Amino acid sequence: MRYAIISDIHGNLQAAEAVLGLIERLDIGQIVCLGDIVGYGGDPSHCVDLIRRFCPRVIIGNHDAGAVGLTSVDYFNPAAREAVLWTDMVLSDEERNYLKNLPYEMDFEDFQIVHSTPDDPAQWKYLLVEEEAGPLFDFFNGRLLFYGHTHVPVVFRRDAEGTVHATGADDFILEKQVRYIVNVGSVGQPRDGDPRATFAVYESESEKVTFYREPYDIAAAQKRILQNDLPQMLAIRLAFGR
Ligand code: ZN
């Protein structure tokens, strides 16, 4: 089975369509979404609609939760807060209900998924460095956990001796006795300096993880942010992937 693992679409319809188009060309049947369908971008309803149509298995992100009143937006930075409050206003009740009922984590036969961290997914902690990754391996059972939230693709490996190190977003095949926490990056707002949309594919027979970068119409996504009077910096940063 091949799974496309996508995360952090953030209301960016152009990026979502580009990624779903590539997934279709790759002929991957299973699409899994790690949350943050909305927030930042100018097309939250369209993105919810796309994800509902193409991704049967979806978990909730902090911006989804913030937009439907499930989590406080007090700790969001001002631009993020403004966008999430606007998102709250433009979503239909039906779309809000859909987001409200998404689970925080999900188990698959070969891997597990969470938006932020597996110890307490509703706390929305950020996992960025090795020191933070080590203890988190105790909070899931399998060999492989996918997450999003930081918008920076990375692979944390823990070997049989318990040593953890980060290896960057390079394609890899699962090794025996090694466990992995993998960030698949962001579709709609990459922050690793590469503005292309990011996602990963997991092939369960070969136990291989492959990262993809896909260009999309950044100018059109920026236009949608500005047309809706959302903070200008949310549009500007898309061009830099920061
Ligand atoms: Zn996000």
Residues whose N, C-alpha, C, O or C-beta is under 5 A from the ligand:
A	BS01	ZN	D8 D36 H149
